[in-house]
């Protein structure tokens, strides 16, 4: 049995999904700035407390607003809240402690599932900045009633498990709802199925996520094209400014590089090298010192776009591995 303290902690992957901060960035913020100091398991894995996650959410909001992480990492949670409350543009907390968004940041949310816990059904509509525009049991009811309701920014989907059919179902929900982002809350799943679904347009979180964390995800992922970085005329690439978690560890990439030497096609080797280079630059851009808000915004943009490029190549590498029948630990 886990103790109470262990039950209220999060692994680095979960923290990355909740906060939208990449795992490498979390490590960099800890190593270089001492933003948070998570406890460690006997095997050396990081365990983040709820207070750690709360602080990281506040830091992410300020960094997204163009403030250098180096200037705020040493502040405590109350100081960070005060910093945010003093600026209405980046304020995410009201005087009652509930999440808040400005008028143009209201997140229109649809809940889809037949067994949402009461804490979500009763709690989410009460959060400032969240407008629950529909609660449907299944995709058939969604398809039937969505045309007569306000178009959602976010669809929150509840599923007890993720299986081989979930990816197809997710795509169908996206097409029917027209939502900008989907959040899938699940009970149990294998990592293989999670990796098939997790993307820049779909966030996958465990059913233990609390209402405030879920509300924060909804608000953060709302806004559609208005939240995308400005791109030059003629560009066909669009990047959401979130940092997807890495699909391959350094050890796995090294193993892939060796394996690809034993097969005729060298594509796995070349893509692996590209992924490693992008990971290195992703870390570099996250660690870059910023002299002012303009520098911070530029580095945040470079970090986000590099992470998205890395994620796209990781998906290509995963596909190539399936085609070639390559498997690694």
N, C-alpha and C positions, 0 to 999 in steps of 0.2 A: 504494500500500500504506500502511496505517495503521501508525504507530509503536506500540511497546509501550505507551507512556504514553497514547496516544489510544485504544487498544483497551480499556484498563482504566478508561475514563471513561463517565459516564452523562449523557444529556440530562435536562433538568428534568422532562419528562413521565415518563421511566422512573423517576426518583428519587421522583416523586410516587406512582407505582403501587407501588413497592417499600416505601416507608416509610409510606404512608397519609397523608402530609402534602400538602395541596393546594399547587398551584404558587404561588398568590398568598401563601400562608403561608410557603413556602420563601423567596420574595423578601423578605417582611416580616422574617423571622428574620435574613436576611443584611443587609438594609438598616438595621434598627433595633438589632439586637443583635450583629451580627457572628458569628453562630453558626458559620457556615462561610463560606469565601471561595472559591467555585469559580473555576477558570480560565476564560478566555474564548477563543472561536474568533475568527478574523479578522472574521467577520460579527457578533460580539458575543454569540453564544449561550453559555450557561453550560455548562461541562463539570465534572461532579462526580466526584471520585476515589472509590475504594473507602473510603478513610479518612473522606471527607466523609459517605458514606452510612452508615458504621458509627456515626459520631457522631450523625447525625440520627436513627437508630433508637433510640439511647440517650436522646436528648432527647425523642423522641416518647413513650417509655415513662414518663419522669418527668413530662412534661406531662399525660399521660393520668391519672396518679396524683394530679393536682391541684397540681403544683409549677409556679410561675410561670416562664415561659421566660426572663424578664429576670434571674432569680437564678441560672440555670445555664448560660446560653448561652456564657459566657466560660470555662467549665471545659473541660479537655481530655478526651480519651477515657478515659484511666486514671482521672481524677478522677470522671467520670460513672459508670464501672463501679463504683468504690468507693462512690459514693453509692447506687447500686442494690443492691450486695451487702450494704450495711449495713441494708437494709430488706427483710425476707423477703416482704413483701406485694407489692412491685413488682420483686423480683429476677427478672431474665431470664437471668442468666449464672451457671453453676456454676463451681466451682474449676477444672474441666477446660476451661473456655472454651466449652462447648456450651450451646446454648439450653436454658433450663429453664422449666417452668411449675409452679405449685402444683398440688396434687392435683385441685382442681376446675377446672384449666385445661388438662388433657390434651386434645390435639387428635386425634380419631379420623379417620384419613385413608384414603381409597381412591385408588389410582393406576389411571387408566384410559387405556390406550394400548398400542400394540405396539412402540414404539421409544423408550422412555425411555432416556436415557444412563445408563451404569453408575454415574456419580457420584451420580445421583438414587436409583437402585434400591438401591445399597449405602449411600449416605450418609444419606438421610432417615430410615430406620428406626432409625439409631443416635443420632439427636438426642433428648436428654431433652425430654419434653413432647409428643413425637410418637408416636402409636400407629397404625402402618399396619395396618388391619384387612382389607385386601384389595387384590390386584393383578390387574386384569382386562384382557384384550386389547381387548374391544369392548363395546358396550352390550348385546349379546345375552347375553354371559357375565355381565355385571353384573346384568341382570334375572333371570337364572337362579339366581345364587348369593347375591344381596344379602339375601334373606329369612333365610338361615341364618347370616349374619354380623352382627357388631355394627353398628348404624346409624352411618354416618359423619357427622361434622360438616362435613368438607371432602371434595370430590372434586377431585383434581388430574388434569386432562385434558391429554394430549399430542397435538398435531396438527402435522404439518409445514406446513400452510397453513390459513388461514381463508377460506372461500368463501361463496357465497350460501345454502348449505344448513346452515351451521354453527349459526346462531341457532336453527333448529328442532331440531337435534340437542342443543344445550345445554338447551333447555327439556325435552326428553324425558329427558335424564340427570337433571335436577333432579327431575322427577316420579318416576322410577324409584328414585333413591337416597334421596330425602327429605333430602338434605344441606342444611345451612344456607347454605353458600357454595361456589361453584365457582371454581377457579383454572385458567385455560386457558393452557397453555404452547404457544407457536406459533413456527414458523420464519419464515414470510413471509406478509404480508397487506397489503391496501390499507387505508388509514385508514378508508374507508367501512365495511368489514366489521367493523373493530375497534370503531367507534362504535356499531354495531348491537348488539354483545354486551356491551361494558363497562357495568357498572351497579353498584348497591349490593350486588347478590347475585352478581356475577361479576367477577372480576379477570382481566385479560388481560396476560400478561407474555411477553417474548421468551424463547427457548430458552436464551439465555446466562445466565439467572438462576442463581446458585449455590445450593448446598444450604442454607446458613445463611439466605439471604434468603428462600428458598422456605419453610423451616421457620417463619421469623418471620411470614410471611403466613398460614400455616396456623393458628398459635397465635393470632394477632391476630383472625382472622375466625371463630374457634370460639366457641361459647357460646350461640348462638341468642338467645332473648328475654331471657335473664339479663344480656346485655351491653347491652341497650337502656336509654336514659335513662328515668327514671320519668316517667309522663305522668298527667295528671289523669283521673279516672274519666270514662268516656264518650268519651274521645278515640279516634279511629279511625286516627290517624297513628302510624306506627312508624318511627323513624329509627335506622339503624346509625351508630355514631359513627366513621365514616370520612369523609374529605374527597374526594369525586370530582373528578377533573380537569375543568377547564372545556372545554366543547365549542366555544365561540366566543370569538374574540379581540375586543378592543375595536374593532379596525378592521372586523372582520366584522359586529359589532353595528351600527356606524355605517352600514355599507353596506346592511344590512337595513332600517334605519330609513328610509333614502332610497328604497330600492326599493319599500317598502310604500306610499309616497305615489303610486306610479304605477299601483297596482291598486285595484280597487273595494273589496275587503275590507281593512279596517284592522287586522285581528287581528294580523298579523305585527308591525306597529308597536307595538301595545300590549304584546304579549308581550315584544318586544325591550326595551322600556322597563322592564318588570318585571324581566327578567333583569339589566339593567344596575344597577338599584337593589339587587338582591340581591347582586350581585358587590361593590358598594360597601360594603354592610353586612357582608358576609363578611370583607372586608379590615379593616374597622373593628373588628369583634369579635376578629379574630386579633391586632390590634395593641393592644387595650385593656390598660392596665396593671393588674396584679392585686396587691392589697395582701396577700392571704393565700390559702390553699389553697381556701377557699370561693369567693372571687372567681374564681380560676383555673378551677375546675370549672364555674362558671356561664358564663364566657366561652367555654370549650371546648364547652359544650353549645350555646350560641347560635351559635357558629361552625359546628358540625357540622350542626345543624338547618337553618340558613340555606343551607349548601352543598347539603344534600339537596333543599331546596325549589328552589334554583337549578337543580340537575341535572334535576329533574322537569320544570321549565318549559323547559329546553333540549331535552329529549326531545319535548315538545309542539311547540316551535318547529320542530324538525327534521321532525316529522311534517307540520306545516302547510306547510312549504316543499316537501315531496314532493308533497302534494296540489295545491298551487297552481303547481307547476312552477317554483319559484324556485330559482335557483342563484347562488352567490357564490364568489369565489376563496378 
